[in-house]
């Protein structure tokens, strides 16, 4: 095997490991609320997550994959794809081992920015899209908190009046978990595989972009399922039990809100501008949890230390990974070149 062939194999192995890390860290976003209400066990919740996250990835994953693969920078060469994934994977696993639910979206976008700055310079980055992505990062948790507060009040009012509705709540939160997992798959599968859109297209002989993204979604979904089942429980416990005390109404409100907000930012921008906005499912879920926590108990019901630590990790994810990928590409590129250089 020559260097490009070896690099392709290594790159896709890293992408698969990235998908495993993604599942391990971010499965908590759709799963933790159901676990926190003790309606389902972690394993039961992860089984539903595996099914519906895959469906979401296969049906709508291409919307954000287009953004990650060819939206932020003009193209990503094979060396860049390997360094982006390697940087993101190392940071995610570092945080996974400490039970911290970081933002994989922030991590991968930071890695791409670092690569883009050293490869194309400041003018080579599509800053208009970056600005929209960053705005969505701030808007999504605020929107989630506001929607969660309103939904929690509605559910609490209705369940206090109608006993039959209260009995239906465990079923409702299970359905909400399925929707949330679907939205997660649509939003997050690009984080593991999006940087390989250009490379895969070249390897497959310029296959249509849609087919390439579908195959990458299948490939990534397998890794996400493995990661969720293998590495997910530790982070799920952090989010389920260490932020607020959930009851059936607050857990259901948070679950529905998380699903709605994530799905909204994937679908609506793609319909309007042709690119989905990859938001942090972690941020959306924490925003929803803070909202229902405040509505339930006031500010005293929120574990501010845990929330502050998570916020710090989310900010650090962008900065650390951008610096790491910038330095790595700057050092390695003069030695071995791009390995495989896209045509555009």
N, C-alpha and C positions, 0 to 999 in steps of 0.2 A: 504493500500500500504506500502511495506517495503522501506527502504532507497534507494536501487538501483533503484527501479521503480520510486520513486519520483525524484531521481537525473537524471534519463534518461529524464523524462518529462521536468524538469527544464533546462536540457542541450539543448534539442531540441528547447525549447522556446527561449533560449538565442541565439541559432544558427539562428533562424528565425529573431529575432531582429537584429542580426548582418547583415543578408542579407538586411534588411530594411535600416540599416545605410550605408551599402555598396552602395545600389542604390541611397541613398540620397547624398552621398559624391562624388561618382565616375561617376554618370550619366553625370556629366559635361564634362568628357573627350571626349566622342563621340558627345555630343549634343552642346557644347558651340560654336563651330566654325560656325555651321549653324545659330545659334541664333545671333552670333556676326555679321554675314553678313546680317541679317534681311530677309533671304530667307524664314524661317519658324519661327513661334512663339515657345515659350518654350513648350507649351502643344502639338503642332503638332510634334515637334521634339521628345518629350518624348514618344508619341504614337508609332513612328517608332522604337525608342530605345527599348521599351518594347517587341516588336515583335521579332526583330532580335537579341537582347541580349539573349532571351530565346532560339532561334534556335542555337546560338553559344554555349550556356551552355550545351544543350542536345546533340549536335553532337561532340564537342571537349573538353568539360569541364573536362572530365576524365584525360586529359593529365597533367594538372597542379594539379588536385586533388590528383593524385598519388604522386606528389612531396610533397605537403603539408601534406598529411596523413601518408605516410610511407617512405618518402625520407630523410627528415632532421634528424628525430629521428627514432629509430627502431619501436616504437609503442607509442600510446597515450592512457593512461588509462582514465576512465570517469571523475575522479576528475581533471586531467590535461586538458581534453577537455573543461570542464566547466570554469576553471580558464583562459585558453587561450582566449576563446570567451568573457568571462566577461571583461578581461583586454582590449582586442582590442575594444570591443563595447564601453566601458567607454571612451576610448581615442578618438575614432571616433566621438562620440556624443559631446564630449567637443569641438572638432574642428568644427563640423558641426554647432553648435550654434554660432560660430564666423565667419561663411562663409568661412572657410579655406579649400581648397582642399588638404588634406593630402594624403599620399599614404597608401591605405588600405593594399596593398601587404607588404610594409615595416612594417606596424603595426602587421599583423598576423605573419610574419616571426620573428619579434622581440619577440612576445609573445611565440612562439614555442621555440625559443632559450633559453629564461628564464626558461621555463619548462624543456627543455632538459638538461640544465646545472645542475639543482637541482636534477633531476630524474636519469640521466645517467652519469653525470660528463662530463668533457671536452672530454674524449675519446669516449663518447657515441654519440657525434654529428658527422654526416657525413659532415666533413669540406670540402671535395672536392666538394660536391654539393653546399654547402654554398658559397664557393669561386666563383663558376660559376654563382650563383644567384647574388652575389654582383657585379661581373664584368658586368653582364647584366644590372644591375641598372645604372652603369656609361655609358655603351656602348649605351643603348637604347636612351637616350636623345641626345647624340652626333650624333648618326646615324640619328635620327629624324631631328635634326637641319640641317644637311648636305643635306639630301634628300629633305627636305622642301625648302631649298634655290634653289636647282637645279630645282625642279618641279615648283616652283613659277616663275622662270625666263622663263622656257619653256612655261608655260601657258600664261604669260604676252606677250611673243613674238607672240604666235599663235593667241591670241584673238585680238591683235592689227592689225593683218593681215587679219583675217577671221572673219567677222561680224557674220556669221552663228554659228561659234563656241562660240562666246561670248553669243549669245542668248541661247545656250545649257547649259551654266554654272550653272544656278540654278538647272537644272535637274541633272547635274553631281554631284553637292555637296549633293543633296538628296540621290543619289545612294551611294556616299562615306559615308554618315552618316549610311546607312544601313550596309555597310561593316564594318565600325568602331564599330558599336554596336555589330555585330556578333563577331568580334575579342575580344571585351570587355567581352562578355559572356563566350567565350572560356578561356580567361585568368583569369577572376576575380571570377567566381563562386566558385572556390576552397577556396577563402579567407573566405567565409561564412560557408562552409560545410565540407571542406577537413579534418579537425581535427576529424570528426566523422566517417570516413571510417571504422576504426577498431571497434569502439563501435557499429556502425550500423550492421556490419557483424556479430558480436556476438549476438546482439539482434534478428537478423533475422535467427539465426541458421546457421551461416557460409555460407550464400548465396554467390554466385560468386561475386567477387569484381566488375566486370563490371556492374552487375545489381544494386549493392549497390550504386555505384557512379552515375548511371543514376537517381535513385530515389532521391538521395541527390540533384542532379542538378535540378530536377523538384521542389523539396521543396524549394531550395534556390532561384530559378527564381521567384517564387511567391513573396517572400520577396523583392527581388531586384526591381520588378515592383512597388510594393507599395511604397518603399523608394524613387524611382526616381520621382514618381508622387507627393508624399507628401512632401519630404524634399529637393528634387533636385533643385528647382528654385533658391534658395538663392545662392548656390555655383555656379550654372550655370552663373548667372549674374556676379559674381566675375571674372570668367575665360573669359567670353565672352566680357566684356567691360573694365576690369581694367588692362589688360596686354598690348595689342596693339590695334590699330584701324584696324579692318578687312574690306577688300573689297572682292568682289566675287572671285578674283584670289587667294588672300592670304588665304582666308578661305577654298577654295577648296584644295589648296596645303597642308595646315595643316591637313585637314580632311583625305585626301588620305594617307598622310605620317603616321599619327597616326595609322590608320587601318593596313597599311602594316607592320610597325615595330612591333606592338603588336602581330599580327598574325604570323609573322616570328619567334619571340622568343617562342611562344607556340608550333609551329608545327615542325620547323627544329630540335631543340634539342631533342624533343621526338623521332623523326625518327632516330637520331644518337645515343642517350644514353639511351632512354627509359623513360626520364623524361622531361616534359616541364619546361621551366624556367619562373616562374611567375614574370614578370616585373611590374613596376608601370605604369599603363595606364595614370596616372596623369603626371608622369615624361616624358613619350613619347609625350604626347600632348603639355606640356609646352615647351619641346625641339623644337617641330614643330612650335609652335607659336613664339618662340624666333628667330628661323631661318627665317620665313617669315617676322617677324617684322624687323629684321636686313636688309634683302634684300629689304624691302619696304622703310624704313625710316632711316636706319643706327642705330647706338646705341641710338640715341636720341628718336627713336620711341618705345622703350621698357620701360615699367614701372619697373625700376630696384628695387624699394622698394617692390612692390608686388612679384616679382620673388624671391628676397632675403628672404622675409618672408616665402614663400612657401618652399624654399630650407631648411630653418631652421626647419620648421615643419616636413619635410620628414626625416631629420637626427634625430630629437628628437623622432620621432615615433618609431624607432628601439630601441633607448636607454631607453626611458621611459617605453615602454611595456615590454621589456626584464627584467628590474628591478622589475616592478610590478608583473609579473607572477612568477619570481624567489622568491620574498618575500612571495607572497600569498601561493604558493605551499609549501614552506618551513614551513610556520606557520600552515597550515591546515592539511597537510598530516599526521603528528604525531597524530592528533586528530581523524580523521575518516578514514584514509587509502585511497587506490586508488578507493574505492567503487566497481568498476568493473575492474579487472586486465586482460589485454590481455594475451593470451597464449605465445606471442612472442613479 
